Amino acid sequence: MRILLAHNRYQNLGGEDTLFDSEASLLEQHGHTVIKFLEDNRRIRNMNPLLLATNTIWSRFSYKKLARVLMETKPDIAHFHNIFPLLSPSVYSACRENDVPVIQELQNYRLLCPVATLLRNDRICEDCLGKTPPWPGILHACYRNSRAQTTIVAAMITIHRWLRTWKNKVDLFITPSAFTRGKFIEAGFSPHKIIVCPNLFQPLSKEVKKKNQFVFFIGRLASEKGFAIALRAWQYLDGIPLKVVGDGPLLPEMQRWVQAQKLAQVEFLGWMDRRELAGCFAQARFLIYPSLYYETFGISISEAYSCGVPVIASRLGALAEIVEDGRTGLLFQTGDAKDLASKVRWAWNHPKEMEEMGREARRVYEMKFSGERHYSILMSAYETSIRLNAARNP
C-alpha cells in the first residue's frame, strides 16, 4: 500500500512527533511505501503575522504543494497527524480533488478548544465544548495569552465547522483513548467516524532487571503536566529519590524551588536518548504521571509498561483509563500533593506489590499497546476509509 503520512512538526519535540516517526517506521517495516509530507513550526518565526493567520485557516501553499505530491505519487490513502497551523484544513480539499481517502489523528483537542488542552489556569475547562464560535476561549485569551491569536484559531475552528469540513472531507478519525473519543462525540462528532487506536511506542527493552533505586518522572516541564504538584508532594517524602527527565519552560523555576526547599532527593537529568532512558527505566521502581489536563493518552506510560514499570497517575481522563488502579499502578486525586505523597509512600514501602503491578503492566503492554496490535487497527482503519471513499465515488 502507498501511504501518504503528513505532519506539521512542533517547535519543541513532543509525543505527536514521536508517534509520527514511529508509525512511519512501523509501516515501512511491514513493506508499505510511506510518502512523508512535512511542515515544521520553526518556520513560523520568520513569517509575516498576517500570512500566518491566513494560512492557519486555509493554506494555499500547502494545498498546491500537496496536490502536486498526490498527482506524482498516487497514494492509496492520506493519513494526517498535526495540521496546525501550516498545513491547515486545505490539505483535505487537495485529497478530495485527487480522490484520496483521508484519515485524521485526534491527538489533542484543537478542533474543540483554541488552546487544544481543555485547560485554563491549570484547571479543566470545557467552556468551548460544542460552542460555535468557541467565544469563551477568545474572551479569556486562552491561546498564548492573546485575544488576537486566539481569534485566529477560533476562526479556523468556526469556519470549518460551518463548511462541514470535518464531516464531509475526513473519512475517519483516529484517537488514542476511549475517553478522548467520548469528548469528541460529546462535541458533536459522529461516533461512527472515530476509532480508538492506542498510541504506538516501540519497547525500550524486552527484559528488564530492576534495581528499584528511585521514582521516575519523564515529560515536558510545563504547568499542565503537573510537575509542581509532584514537587510539593516530595516535601513530605524524605528519603525517596526522584529523578526527573525532561525540559521545558518551568525548568529554571523548578530548579530554584528545589534548591530553596533543600529537596536533595530530587535530581534533574535533562533530556535523554532512548538508550539512556532504557537504563533509567531498568532502575526505577515506578513512574509518576501527575498531569492536570485531559491527556489523550500519555506515551511515557506505554514506555513504562514496556519495561515492566508500574505508574502512579492522576485520576483524570485517559490516564484513569490506561492505569488500572491496584493492577498496573495507582491513581491519586488530581492536583492533590498530599494524596500523591501518600500513594508514593505506600508504593515505596510495598516493593513486592509494585513488582507484581510491574509484571502486569508488561502483560498489558503486550496485549494492548504492542506494535502488532497498533498495525492491525491501523490497517483496518485504512481499509475502511478506502471502502468509504470508493462508495462515495463509484
C-alpha positions as CSV (number, residue, x, y, z in Angstrom):
1,M,0.0,0.0,0.0
2,R,1.2,3.5,-0.8
3,I,0.5,5.7,2.3
4,L,0.9,9.5,2.5
5,L,1.8,10.3,6.1
6,A,1.6,14.0,6.8
7,H,2.6,16.0,9.9
8,N,3.2,19.6,11.0
9,R,6.1,19.2,13.4
10,Y,6.1,21.2,16.6
11,Q,8.8,23.8,17.6
12,N,9.5,21.7,20.7
13,L,9.7,17.9,20.1
14,G,6.7,16.1,21.7
15,G,4.7,12.9,21.8
16,E,2.9,13.6,18.5
17,D,6.3,14.0,16.7
18,T,7.5,10.7,18.2
19,L,4.3,8.9,17.2
20,F,4.6,10.1,13.6
21,D,8.2,8.8,13.3
22,S,7.3,5.5,15.0
23,E,4.3,5.0,12.8
24,A,6.2,5.7,9.6
25,S,8.9,3.2,10.7
26,L,6.2,0.5,11.5
27,L,4.5,0.9,8.1
28,E,7.9,0.6,6.3
29,Q,8.8,-2.5,8.3
30,H,5.6,-4.1,7.0
31,G,6.6,-3.4,3.4
32,H,4.4,-0.3,2.7
33,T,5.6,2.7,0.7
34,V,5.5,5.7,3.0
35,I,5.4,9.2,1.4
36,K,6.2,11.8,4.1
37,F,4.6,15.2,3.7
38,L,6.0,17.5,6.4
39,E,5.9,21.1,7.7
40,D,7.9,22.5,10.6
41,N,6.6,25.1,13.0
42,R,10.1,26.6,13.3
43,R,9.3,28.3,10.0
44,I,6.7,30.4,11.9
45,R,9.4,32.6,13.5
46,N,10.1,34.3,10.2
47,M,6.6,34.5,8.8
48,N,4.5,37.6,8.4
49,P,1.7,37.5,11.1
50,L,-1.0,38.3,8.6
51,L,0.2,35.5,6.3
52,L,0.4,33.1,9.2
53,A,-3.2,34.0,10.2
54,T,-4.4,33.4,6.7
55,N,-2.5,30.1,6.4
56,T,-4.0,28.8,9.7
57,I,-7.5,29.0,8.2
58,W,-6.6,27.9,4.6
59,S,-3.1,27.5,3.3
60,R,-3.0,27.9,-0.4
61,F,0.7,27.0,-0.4
62,S,0.1,23.6,1.4
63,Y,-2.9,22.9,-0.9
64,K,-0.9,23.4,-4.1
65,K,2.2,21.6,-2.7
66,L,0.1,18.6,-1.6
67,A,-1.9,18.4,-4.8
68,R,1.4,18.1,-6.8
69,V,2.7,15.4,-4.5
70,L,-0.6,13.5,-4.7
71,M,-0.6,13.6,-8.5
72,E,3.1,12.5,-8.6
73,T,2.9,9.7,-6.0
74,K,-0.7,8.5,-6.3
75,P,-1.1,7.2,-2.7
76,D,-3.9,4.8,-1.6
77,I,-4.6,6.9,1.5
78,A,-3.6,10.1,3.2
79,H,-3.1,9.9,7.0
80,F,-2.7,13.3,8.7
81,H,-1.3,13.9,12.2
82,N,-1.0,17.5,13.3
83,I,-2.1,20.0,10.6
84,F,-1.9,23.2,12.8
85,P,-1.1,25.8,11.7
86,L,1.0,25.5,8.5
87,L,-0.7,22.6,6.7
88,S,-4.3,23.8,7.5
89,P,-7.6,22.1,6.5
90,S,-6.8,23.0,2.9
91,V,-5.0,19.7,2.6
92,Y,-8.3,17.7,2.8
93,S,-9.5,19.5,-0.3
94,A,-6.4,18.6,-2.2
95,C,-7.1,14.9,-1.2
96,R,-10.7,15.1,-2.2
97,E,-9.9,16.5,-5.6
98,N,-7.4,13.7,-6.2
99,D,-9.8,11.0,-4.9
100,V,-7.6,10.1,-2.0
101,P,-9.2,8.9,1.2
102,V,-8.4,10.9,4.4
103,I,-7.7,9.9,8.0
104,Q,-7.1,12.5,10.6
105,E,-5.5,11.8,14.0
106,L,-7.1,13.4,17.1
107,Q,-4.1,13.6,19.4
108,N,-5.2,16.8,21.1
109,Y,-8.4,18.9,21.4
110,R,-7.6,21.6,18.8
111,L,-10.8,21.1,16.9
112,L,-12.8,21.7,20.1
113,C,-10.6,24.2,22.1
114,P,-8.4,27.0,20.7
115,V,-5.6,26.1,23.1
116,A,-6.0,22.3,22.4
117,T,-5.9,21.2,26.0
118,L,-9.3,21.9,27.6
119,L,-7.4,23.6,30.4
120,R,-7.4,27.1,31.7
121,N,-5.4,28.4,34.7
122,D,-4.3,24.9,35.5
123,R,-8.0,23.7,35.8
124,I,-10.1,21.6,33.4
125,C,-12.2,24.0,31.2
126,E,-14.9,22.8,28.9
127,D,-16.5,26.2,28.2
128,C,-15.8,26.0,24.5
129,L,-17.0,22.4,24.1
130,G,-19.7,22.4,21.4
131,K,-19.8,26.2,21.0
132,T,-19.5,27.7,17.5
133,P,-17.6,30.0,17.6
134,P,-15.7,29.0,20.7
135,W,-16.0,32.5,22.1
136,P,-15.0,31.8,25.8
137,G,-11.5,31.0,24.5
138,I,-11.3,34.4,22.9
139,L,-12.7,36.1,26.0
140,H,-10.1,34.5,28.2
141,A,-7.3,34.9,25.6
142,C,-6.5,31.2,26.0
143,Y,-4.1,30.7,23.1
144,R,-0.7,32.3,24.1
145,N,-2.5,34.8,26.4
146,S,-3.5,36.7,23.3
147,R,-7.1,37.5,22.2
148,A,-5.8,38.3,18.7
149,Q,-4.1,34.9,18.3
150,T,-6.9,33.1,19.9
151,T,-9.3,34.7,17.5
152,I,-7.3,33.3,14.6
153,V,-7.5,29.8,15.9
154,A,-11.2,30.2,16.8
155,A,-11.8,31.4,13.2
156,M,-10.2,28.3,11.8
157,I,-12.4,26.1,14.0
158,T,-15.6,28.1,13.3
159,I,-15.2,28.4,9.5
160,H,-14.5,24.8,9.0
161,R,-17.4,23.8,11.2
162,W,-19.7,26.0,9.1
163,L,-18.2,24.5,5.9
164,R,-18.7,21.0,7.5
165,T,-15.1,20.2,6.6
166,W,-14.6,17.7,9.4
167,K,-17.8,15.9,8.4
168,N,-17.5,15.9,4.6
169,K,-13.8,15.8,3.9
170,V,-12.4,13.4,6.5
171,D,-13.3,9.7,6.2
172,L,-12.2,8.5,9.6
173,F,-10.7,10.0,12.8
174,I,-8.2,8.1,14.9
175,T,-7.8,8.9,18.6
176,P,-5.7,7.0,21.2
177,S,-8.2,6.5,24.0
178,A,-11.9,5.9,24.6
179,F,-12.0,9.0,26.9
180,T,-10.8,11.3,24.1
181,R,-13.3,9.7,21.7
182,G,-16.1,10.4,24.1
183,K,-15.1,14.1,24.3
184,F,-15.3,14.5,20.5
185,I,-18.6,12.7,20.4
186,E,-19.9,15.0,23.2
187,A,-18.8,17.9,21.0
188,G,-20.9,16.7,18.1
189,F,-18.6,14.4,16.1
190,S,-20.1,11.2,14.7
191,P,-19.3,8.1,16.8
192,H,-19.2,6.0,13.6
193,K,-16.3,8.0,12.3
194,I,-13.9,7.8,15.3
195,I,-11.9,4.7,16.1
196,V,-9.6,4.1,19.1
197,C,-6.0,3.1,18.3
198,P,-3.7,3.4,21.3
199,N,-0.5,5.3,20.5
200,L,2.4,3.4,19.2
201,F,5.6,3.1,21.2
202,Q,8.4,0.7,20.3
203,P,9.5,-1.0,23.6
204,L,12.7,0.2,25.1
205,S,13.6,-3.2,26.5
206,K,12.2,-6.7,26.4
207,E,14.0,-8.0,29.5
208,V,14.4,-5.6,32.5
209,K,16.4,-6.4,35.6
210,K,15.1,-3.9,38.1
211,K,17.2,-2.5,40.9
212,N,14.4,-0.4,42.4
213,Q,16.6,2.6,43.2
214,F,14.3,5.6,42.5
215,V,11.0,7.1,41.4
216,F,10.9,8.4,37.9
217,F,9.2,11.4,36.1
218,I,9.5,11.9,32.4
219,G,7.9,14.7,30.4
220,R,7.8,18.3,29.4
221,L,8.2,20.7,32.4
222,A,5.1,22.8,31.8
223,S,2.3,23.7,34.1
224,E,-0.3,21.4,32.6
225,K,2.0,18.4,33.2
226,G,1.5,18.8,37.0
227,F,5.2,18.6,37.9
228,A,4.8,21.4,40.5
229,I,2.3,19.0,42.3
230,A,5.0,16.4,42.3
231,L,7.5,18.7,43.9
232,R,5.0,19.7,46.6
233,A,4.4,16.0,47.3
234,W,8.2,15.5,47.7
235,Q,8.2,17.9,50.6
236,Y,6.6,15.0,52.5
237,L,8.8,12.3,51.1
238,D,12.2,12.4,52.8
239,G,14.5,9.6,51.7
240,I,12.6,8.8,48.5
241,P,14.7,9.8,45.4
242,L,13.0,11.3,42.4
243,K,14.8,11.5,39.1
244,V,13.4,14.0,36.5
245,V,13.9,13.6,32.8
246,G,12.7,16.4,30.6
247,D,12.9,20.1,29.8
248,G,10.5,22.9,29.4
249,P,9.6,26.5,30.4
250,L,9.3,25.7,34.1
251,L,12.7,24.0,34.4
252,P,14.7,27.0,35.8
253,E,11.9,27.9,38.3
254,M,11.6,24.3,39.5
255,Q,15.4,24.0,39.9
256,R,15.4,27.2,42.1
257,W,12.4,25.9,44.1
258,V,14.0,22.5,44.8
259,Q,17.2,24.3,45.9
260,A,15.3,26.7,48.2
261,Q,13.4,23.9,49.8
262,K,16.5,21.8,50.1
263,L,15.0,18.8,48.4
264,A,18.3,16.9,47.9
265,Q,16.4,13.8,46.9
266,V,15.2,15.4,43.6
267,E,17.6,15.3,40.7
268,F,17.1,16.9,37.2
269,L,18.7,14.8,34.4
270,G,17.6,16.8,31.3
271,W,16.5,15.1,28.1
272,M,17.8,11.6,27.4
273,D,18.2,9.4,24.3
274,R,16.5,6.0,24.1
275,R,19.5,4.1,25.4
276,E,19.8,6.3,28.5
277,L,16.1,6.2,29.0
278,A,16.0,2.4,29.0
279,G,18.8,2.5,31.6
280,C,16.7,4.7,33.9
281,F,13.6,2.6,33.5
282,A,15.6,-0.5,34.3
283,Q,16.4,1.0,37.7
284,A,13.1,2.8,38.5
285,R,10.5,1.4,41.0
286,F,7.7,3.3,39.4
287,L,6.8,6.3,37.2
288,I,4.7,9.2,38.4
289,Y,2.4,11.0,35.9
290,P,0.7,14.0,37.7
291,S,-1.0,15.7,34.7
292,L,-3.6,18.4,35.4
293,Y,-5.3,18.2,32.0
294,Y,-7.1,15.6,29.8
295,E,-4.2,13.7,28.3
296,T,-5.3,11.9,25.2
297,F,-3.0,9.0,26.0
298,G,0.3,9.5,27.9
299,I,3.0,7.9,25.9
300,S,5.5,7.7,28.8
301,I,3.0,5.3,30.4
302,S,3.4,3.0,27.5
303,E,7.2,3.4,27.8
304,A,7.0,2.4,31.4
305,Y,4.7,-0.6,30.8
306,S,7.1,-1.8,28.1
307,C,9.8,-2.0,30.7
308,G,7.6,-3.6,33.4
309,V,7.4,-0.4,35.4
310,P,4.1,0.5,37.2
311,V,2.7,4.0,37.1
312,I,1.1,6.4,39.7
313,A,-1.1,8.8,37.8
314,S,-3.8,11.4,38.2
315,R,-7.3,10.1,38.4
316,L,-8.2,12.0,35.3
317,G,-9.3,11.5,31.7
318,A,-7.4,8.9,29.6
319,L,-4.9,8.3,32.5
320,A,-7.6,6.7,34.6
321,E,-8.4,4.5,31.6
322,I,-4.9,3.4,30.9
323,V,-3.6,3.0,34.5
324,E,-5.7,0.3,36.3
325,D,-5.7,1.2,40.0
326,G,-4.2,-1.6,42.0
327,R,-3.4,-3.6,38.9
328,T,-0.8,-1.7,36.8
329,G,-0.3,1.1,39.2
330,L,-2.1,3.6,41.5
331,L,-4.3,6.6,40.9
332,F,-4.3,9.7,43.0
333,Q,-6.7,12.7,43.3
334,T,-5.7,15.2,40.5
335,G,-3.8,18.2,41.9
336,D,-3.6,16.8,45.4
337,A,0.0,16.8,46.5
338,K,-0.7,15.1,49.8
339,D,-2.7,12.3,48.2
340,L,0.2,11.8,45.7
341,A,2.7,11.7,48.6
342,S,0.5,9.1,50.3
343,K,0.4,6.9,47.2
344,V,4.1,7.3,46.6
345,R,5.0,6.4,50.2
346,W,2.8,3.3,50.1
347,A,4.3,2.2,46.8
348,W,7.8,2.7,48.1
349,N,7.1,0.7,51.2
350,H,5.4,-2.2,49.3
351,P,8.0,-3.2,46.7
352,K,6.6,-6.7,46.2
353,E,3.2,-5.4,45.4
354,M,4.6,-2.9,43.0
355,E,6.8,-5.5,41.3
356,E,3.6,-7.6,40.6
357,M,2.0,-4.5,39.2
358,G,5.0,-4.0,37.0
359,R,4.7,-7.6,35.7
360,E,1.0,-6.9,35.0
361,A,1.9,-3.6,33.3
362,R,4.2,-5.5,30.9
363,R,1.4,-8.0,30.1
364,V,-1.0,-5.1,29.4
365,Y,1.6,-3.6,27.1
366,E,1.9,-6.8,25.1
367,M,-1.9,-7.2,24.9
368,K,-3.0,-3.6,24.2
369,F,-0.1,-1.4,23.2
370,S,2.2,-3.6,21.1
371,G,3.3,-2.6,17.6
372,E,1.4,-5.5,16.0
373,R,-1.8,-4.5,17.6
374,H,-1.4,-0.9,16.5
375,Y,-0.6,-2.1,13.0
376,S,-3.7,-4.3,12.9
377,I,-6.0,-1.5,14.0
378,L,-4.3,0.9,11.5
379,M,-4.8,-1.4,8.6
380,S,-8.4,-1.9,9.4
381,A,-8.9,1.9,9.5
382,Y,-7.2,2.3,6.2
383,E,-9.3,-0.4,4.5
384,T,-12.5,1.2,5.9
385,S,-11.5,4.6,4.7
386,I,-10.7,3.3,1.2
387,R,-14.1,1.5,1.1
388,L,-15.9,4.6,2.2
389,N,-14.2,6.7,-0.4
390,A,-15.0,4.1,-3.1
391,A,-18.7,4.1,-2.1
392,R,-18.7,7.9,-2.3
393,N,-17.1,7.9,-5.8
394,P,-18.4,4.8,-7.6
